[in-house]
Each structure stands twice: as C-alpha cells, then as structure tokens.
Amino acid sequence: NQDLTREVKHNQRENDDKVLDLETERDDLQRTLMEASEHCDIFKTKAENLSNRFGSLAVSLSLMMEEQSALVKAVQQSEEEECFKRKFRIQRAKELLEAEELDSMNDSGDSEVTSAFSKQSKEMEAIA
C-alpha cells in the first residue's frame, strides 16, 4: 500500500511538474502572441501612414502633370504666336522694301524730269 501511495505521489509530482511546464510554456506563448500582436499593430499603423503618403504623392503627381500639360500648351501657343508675328514682320519688311523700291524708282523718274527741265532751261537761256 505504501508503494502504491509513493507511486501515486510520485506520479502526482510528475503530473504537477508537467502542468507547471505546460503553464510556463503557455505563458511564454501568450507573451509571444501579445508581442506579435503589438508588432502587427505597429506595422498596420505604418502601412496606413505610408498609404496616406502614397495617396498624397499620387495627388501631387497628378497636379504636377496637369500643370506641366498646361505649361506645354502655353509654350506651344506662345511659340505659335511668335511664329505668326515673325511671319507678319517678314511680310511687312517685304512690303516696306517694295515700297522703298517704288519710291526709289519714282525718285529716279523725278531726277530725270528735273534734269530735263534743267536742260530745257539752259537751252532757253541760250536762245534768249
């Protein structure tokens, strides 16, 4: 009977030791799970912050692209206006050159008339 009692007590101690080991392991696992949950929460927060930043960057990039498109259109329009003005100035310069040529032709004609009158005056003076 004593052997049986000893064996029961021995088994009881072994079982108690096993229970303590299992409780310690359980506590360690709970602690590890809590730490993992905390890390997960931290990563979730960081992910949300990065998502917000990416959203903000996407909006900024979109606005920059719109502004660049508007700038390209403005530059193209300015270049077209400058081209038109250049062509207009060239045409106007051509017209002025043509007018100058006509004036110089008229001046040549005037000097021919003047020299003819001058010649005629000299001839009349010689007759008189």
Buried (B, 14 or more C-beta within 10 A) or exposed (E): EEEEEEEEEEEEEEEEEEEEEEEEEEEEEEEEEEEEEEEEEEEEEEEEEEEEEEEEEEEEEEEEEEEEEEEEEEEEEEEEEEEEEEEEEEEEEEEEEEEEEEEEEEEEEEEEEEEEEEEEEEEEEEEE
